[in-house]
């Protein structure tokens, strides 16, 4: 039996539309319900696993563009274990022709800093879902910029989308993004 999402892609529904209007919005709702105590951790993890499975089917079915010679590191913020948003950003950048090193979730600030220092990417994309992890994002960005000042940093995720990003917006070389369209617009303007 074929899943409906790959069929939607075959029918011409843009992948960005599926990422934002199906996966992101549904997982934000799952997260909201979990925070409100309406869903268990097990149900939240099940929804995430289902989404990641569908993403694994979707990505190979899409056509990537010509490699541009630009590098990105994409990760969930240290302390975050919600990596679907970061995965969607990684896939989106790859489809735009970027060479992406997807770190995922679970890396410490030191481990992420090592990946960025060794890889010297043009872009570091961080995902943050929980407001409580915003101070870690600030620390991460400051440490990355101190060691690799030419790396452009973008931060997105539920915490940013809900407007809890005031301190992040003050950091030089850092952009808070609320959508994949905004990410695409930014990376198309490279070099910044």
C-alpha positions as a Markdown table, in Angstrom:
| # | Residue | x | y | z |
|---|---|---|---|---|
| 1 | Unk | 0.0 | 0.0 | 0.0 |
| 2 | Unk | 1.4 | 3.4 | -1.0 |
| 3 | Unk | 1.2 | 6.3 | 1.4 |
| 4 | Unk | -0.7 | 9.4 | 0.5 |
| 5 | Unk | 2.2 | 11.9 | 0.9 |
| 6 | Unk | 4.4 | 10.4 | -1.9 |
| 7 | Unk | 1.3 | 10.4 | -4.1 |
| 8 | Unk | 0.7 | 14.1 | -3.3 |
| 9 | Unk | 4.3 | 14.9 | -4.4 |
| 10 | Unk | 3.6 | 12.9 | -7.6 |
| 11 | Unk | 0.5 | 15.0 | -8.1 |
| 12 | Unk | 2.5 | 18.1 | -7.9 |
| 13 | Unk | 1.9 | 19.3 | -4.4 |
| 14 | Unk | 5.1 | 21.3 | -3.5 |
| 15 | Unk | 7.3 | 19.6 | -0.9 |
| 16 | Unk | 7.5 | 22.9 | 1.0 |
| 17 | Unk | 3.7 | 22.9 | 1.3 |
| 18 | Unk | 3.7 | 19.4 | 2.8 |
| 19 | Unk | 6.6 | 20.3 | 5.2 |
| 20 | Unk | 4.9 | 23.5 | 6.5 |
| 21 | Unk | 1.2 | 22.8 | 6.3 |
| 22 | Unk | 1.1 | 19.1 | 7.1 |
| 23 | Unk | 4.2 | 18.1 | 9.1 |
| 24 | Unk | 5.1 | 21.3 | 10.9 |
| 25 | Unk | 1.6 | 22.3 | 11.8 |
| 26 | Unk | 0.6 | 18.8 | 12.9 |
| 27 | Unk | 3.7 | 18.3 | 15.1 |
| 28 | Unk | 3.2 | 21.8 | 16.6 |
| 29 | Unk | -0.3 | 20.7 | 17.6 |
| 30 | Unk | 1.0 | 17.4 | 19.0 |
| 31 | Unk | 3.5 | 19.4 | 21.0 |
| 32 | Unk | 0.9 | 21.8 | 22.2 |
| 33 | Unk | -1.3 | 18.9 | 23.4 |
| 34 | Unk | 1.6 | 17.2 | 25.1 |
| 35 | Unk | 2.5 | 20.4 | 27.0 |
| 36 | Unk | -1.2 | 20.7 | 28.0 |
| 37 | Unk | -1.1 | 17.2 | 29.3 |
| 38 | Unk | -3.6 | 15.9 | 26.7 |
| 39 | Unk | -1.1 | 13.5 | 25.2 |
| 40 | Unk | 1.5 | 11.2 | 26.6 |
| 41 | Unk | 5.2 | 11.2 | 25.7 |
| 42 | Unk | 4.6 | 7.8 | 24.0 |
| 43 | Unk | 2.0 | 9.3 | 21.7 |
| 44 | Unk | 4.2 | 12.3 | 21.0 |
| 45 | Unk | 7.1 | 10.0 | 20.1 |
| 46 | Unk | 4.8 | 7.9 | 17.9 |
| 47 | Unk | 3.7 | 11.0 | 16.0 |
| 48 | Unk | 7.3 | 12.0 | 15.5 |
| 49 | Unk | 8.3 | 8.5 | 14.3 |
| 50 | Unk | 5.5 | 8.4 | 11.8 |
| 51 | Unk | 6.4 | 11.8 | 10.4 |
| 52 | Unk | 10.1 | 10.8 | 10.2 |
| 53 | Unk | 9.1 | 7.6 | 8.3 |
| 54 | Unk | 7.1 | 9.6 | 5.8 |
| 55 | Unk | 9.9 | 12.1 | 5.4 |
| 56 | Unk | 12.3 | 9.2 | 4.6 |
| 57 | Unk | 9.9 | 8.1 | 1.8 |
| 58 | Unk | 9.4 | 11.6 | 0.4 |
| 59 | Unk | 12.9 | 12.9 | 0.2 |
| 60 | Unk | 14.3 | 10.3 | -2.3 |
| 61 | Unk | 11.2 | 10.8 | -4.5 |
| 62 | Unk | 12.1 | 14.5 | -5.1 |
| 63 | Unk | 14.5 | 15.9 | -7.6 |
| 64 | Unk | 17.5 | 17.8 | -6.2 |
| 65 | Unk | 19.0 | 20.7 | -8.0 |
| 66 | Unk | 22.6 | 21.1 | -9.2 |
| 67 | Unk | 25.2 | 21.3 | -6.4 |
| 68 | Unk | 26.1 | 24.9 | -5.7 |
| 69 | Unk | 29.3 | 24.3 | -3.6 |
| 70 | Unk | 27.7 | 25.8 | -0.5 |
| 71 | Unk | 27.9 | 24.0 | 2.8 |
| 72 | Unk | 25.5 | 24.0 | 5.8 |
| 73 | Unk | 25.4 | 22.3 | 9.2 |
| 74 | Unk | 21.8 | 21.7 | 10.5 |
| 75 | Unk | 21.1 | 20.7 | 14.0 |
| 76 | Unk | 18.6 | 20.7 | 16.8 |
| 77 | Unk | 19.7 | 22.9 | 19.6 |
| 78 | Unk | 21.6 | 21.2 | 22.5 |
| 79 | Unk | 19.0 | 19.9 | 24.9 |
| 80 | Unk | 16.4 | 19.5 | 22.2 |
| 81 | Unk | 15.3 | 16.0 | 21.2 |
| 82 | Unk | 12.9 | 17.3 | 18.6 |
| 83 | Unk | 14.7 | 16.9 | 15.3 |
| 84 | Unk | 12.0 | 16.8 | 12.7 |
| 85 | Unk | 12.2 | 20.5 | 12.0 |
| 86 | Unk | 15.9 | 20.4 | 11.6 |
| 87 | Unk | 15.5 | 17.4 | 9.3 |
| 88 | Unk | 13.0 | 19.3 | 7.1 |
| 89 | Unk | 15.5 | 22.3 | 6.9 |
| 90 | Unk | 18.3 | 19.9 | 6.0 |
| 91 | Unk | 16.2 | 18.3 | 3.2 |
| 92 | Unk | 15.1 | 21.7 | 2.0 |
| 93 | Unk | 18.7 | 23.0 | 1.7 |
| 94 | Unk | 19.8 | 19.9 | -0.1 |
| 95 | Unk | 17.0 | 20.4 | -2.6 |
| 96 | Unk | 18.3 | 23.9 | -3.1 |
| 97 | Unk | 21.7 | 22.5 | -4.0 |
| 98 | Unk | 23.5 | 22.9 | -0.7 |
| 99 | Unk | 25.9 | 20.2 | 0.8 |
| 100 | Unk | 24.3 | 19.5 | 4.2 |
| 101 | Unk | 25.8 | 17.9 | 7.3 |
| 102 | Unk | 22.7 | 17.0 | 9.3 |
| 103 | Unk | 23.7 | 16.6 | 13.0 |
| 104 | Unk | 20.1 | 16.0 | 14.2 |
| 105 | Unk | 19.4 | 16.0 | 18.0 |
| 106 | Unk | 21.4 | 15.2 | 21.0 |
| 107 | Unk | 24.7 | 16.9 | 20.2 |
| 108 | Unk | 26.2 | 19.1 | 23.0 |
| 109 | Unk | 27.2 | 22.7 | 22.3 |
| 110 | Unk | 30.9 | 21.6 | 22.3 |
| 111 | Unk | 30.2 | 18.8 | 19.9 |
| 112 | Unk | 28.3 | 21.1 | 17.5 |
| 113 | Unk | 31.0 | 23.7 | 17.8 |
| 114 | Unk | 33.6 | 21.0 | 16.8 |
| 115 | Unk | 31.5 | 20.1 | 13.7 |
| 116 | Unk | 31.2 | 23.7 | 12.6 |
| 117 | Unk | 34.9 | 24.4 | 13.2 |
| 118 | Unk | 36.0 | 21.4 | 11.2 |
| 119 | Unk | 33.4 | 21.8 | 8.4 |
| 120 | Unk | 33.6 | 25.6 | 8.0 |
| 121 | Unk | 30.1 | 25.8 | 6.6 |
| 122 | Unk | 28.6 | 28.9 | 5.1 |
| 123 | Unk | 25.5 | 28.4 | 7.1 |
| 124 | Unk | 24.5 | 26.9 | 10.5 |
| 125 | Unk | 20.8 | 26.3 | 10.9 |
| 126 | Unk | 19.5 | 25.6 | 14.5 |
| 127 | Unk | 16.1 | 24.4 | 15.4 |
| 128 | Unk | 14.6 | 25.1 | 18.8 |
| 129 | Unk | 11.1 | 23.9 | 19.9 |
| 130 | Unk | 11.1 | 24.5 | 23.6 |
| 131 | Unk | 11.3 | 28.0 | 25.1 |
| 132 | Unk | 13.5 | 26.7 | 27.9 |
| 133 | Unk | 16.2 | 25.9 | 25.3 |
| 134 | Unk | 16.5 | 29.5 | 24.0 |
| 135 | Unk | 19.4 | 30.4 | 26.4 |
| 136 | Unk | 21.3 | 27.5 | 25.0 |
| 137 | Unk | 20.7 | 28.8 | 21.4 |
| 138 | Unk | 22.1 | 32.2 | 22.4 |
| 139 | Unk | 25.2 | 30.5 | 24.0 |
| 140 | Unk | 25.7 | 28.3 | 20.9 |
| 141 | Unk | 25.5 | 31.2 | 18.5 |
| 142 | Unk | 27.9 | 33.3 | 20.6 |
| 143 | Unk | 30.4 | 30.5 | 20.7 |
| 144 | Unk | 30.1 | 29.7 | 17.0 |
| 145 | Unk | 30.5 | 33.3 | 16.0 |
| 146 | Unk | 33.5 | 33.8 | 18.3 |
| 147 | Unk | 35.3 | 30.8 | 16.6 |
| 148 | Unk | 33.9 | 31.1 | 13.1 |
| 149 | Unk | 32.7 | 34.7 | 12.5 |
| 150 | Unk | 31.9 | 34.2 | 8.8 |
| 151 | Unk | 29.3 | 31.5 | 9.5 |
| 152 | Unk | 25.8 | 32.8 | 9.0 |
| 153 | Unk | 23.4 | 31.5 | 11.6 |
| 154 | Unk | 19.7 | 30.9 | 11.1 |
| 155 | Unk | 17.4 | 29.8 | 13.9 |
| 156 | Unk | 13.8 | 28.5 | 13.5 |
| 157 | Unk | 11.4 | 26.3 | 15.2 |
| 158 | Unk | 8.3 | 26.5 | 17.4 |
| 159 | Unk | 9.9 | 28.8 | 20.0 |
| 160 | Unk | 10.9 | 31.2 | 17.3 |
| 161 | Unk | 7.7 | 31.0 | 15.5 |
| 162 | Unk | 5.8 | 31.8 | 18.6 |
| 163 | Unk | 7.8 | 35.0 | 19.0 |
| 164 | Unk | 10.1 | 34.1 | 21.9 |
| 165 | Unk | 13.2 | 35.1 | 19.9 |
| 166 | Unk | 13.9 | 38.7 | 21.0 |
| 167 | Unk | 17.4 | 38.0 | 22.4 |
| 168 | Unk | 18.3 | 36.0 | 19.3 |
| 169 | Unk | 17.4 | 38.9 | 17.0 |
| 170 | Unk | 20.1 | 41.0 | 18.7 |
| 171 | Unk | 22.9 | 38.7 | 17.8 |
| 172 | Unk | 25.0 | 39.8 | 14.8 |
| 173 | Unk | 25.1 | 37.4 | 11.9 |
| 174 | Unk | 21.9 | 35.6 | 13.1 |
| 175 | Unk | 18.5 | 35.5 | 11.5 |
| 176 | Unk | 15.3 | 34.1 | 13.0 |
| 177 | Unk | 13.1 | 32.5 | 10.4 |
| 178 | Unk | 9.5 | 31.5 | 10.6 |
| 179 | Unk | 9.1 | 29.6 | 7.4 |
| 180 | Unk | 10.8 | 27.6 | 4.7 |
| 181 | Unk | 10.0 | 30.3 | 2.2 |
| 182 | Unk | 12.0 | 32.8 | 4.3 |
| 183 | Unk | 14.9 | 30.3 | 4.4 |
| 184 | Unk | 14.8 | 29.8 | 0.7 |
| 185 | Unk | 14.7 | 33.6 | 0.2 |
| 186 | Unk | 17.7 | 34.0 | 2.5 |
| 187 | Unk | 19.9 | 31.3 | 0.9 |
| 188 | Unk | 19.1 | 32.5 | -2.6 |
| 189 | Unk | 20.8 | 35.8 | -1.6 |
| 190 | Unk | 24.1 | 34.1 | -0.8 |
| 191 | Unk | 26.7 | 35.4 | -0.5 |
| 192 | Unk | 25.4 | 37.6 | 2.2 |
